[in-house]
């Protein structure tokens, strides 16, 4: 592939270990709150909290709730599952207390900084940016606290622009900030549709970081192009390759994929989206 001039990253669950922080944060918070929450099954509580985040954060991105409102609804719905009603002000305080536990758990994924260092060595002069769906103040705080603020030339947030991934405009805006055509940029994110497909549809090279492999793509030893995607699922695995250090295109033939996932895999194959399982694989995928 053409050597990129700009490499753009998603933040949450790509570089920043958001899900791990959420899981640790809610359990720590329940321990601190006690009361009706003290006897909660920890696995079920974590699953519910994740589901509520997914539901209400997307309501925020869609403009249905404001940023504070989606936090409030998450707290109210979670507490209601324990038969604990929360007023708006009580829910705000409940979430603020949770947030301190969540914030105490912030960290980068272990492969984040090594990936950036390896890319800088591999592609001299490459420039970096972030595109994240979220509030600019909140995301900026994360970036500073985990030490990424001096790593990226531009940070683009949906909250500042008024439109979110996978809208093509957010990817185009990022490329315009760098003064490069979309074809000269790569975008890496952990969500197939929101990140990789959104970027690829906008004209960038889309890379799906499938950390907890949801797909059954073959572990081909080199990055494949869209023209070879239809045969990727039958490609033999190179004897010395592992999924941690290789990239592949996405298989559409596995019977375990849902209709929604298959549709996404078909689009990914058509758009030449690459799939990696760790950021360790990114430098070789782009070389």
Order of alpha helices (4+ residues) and beta strands (2+ residues): beta-alpha-alpha-alpha-alpha-alpha-beta-alpha-beta-alpha-alpha-beta-alpha-beta-alpha-beta-alpha
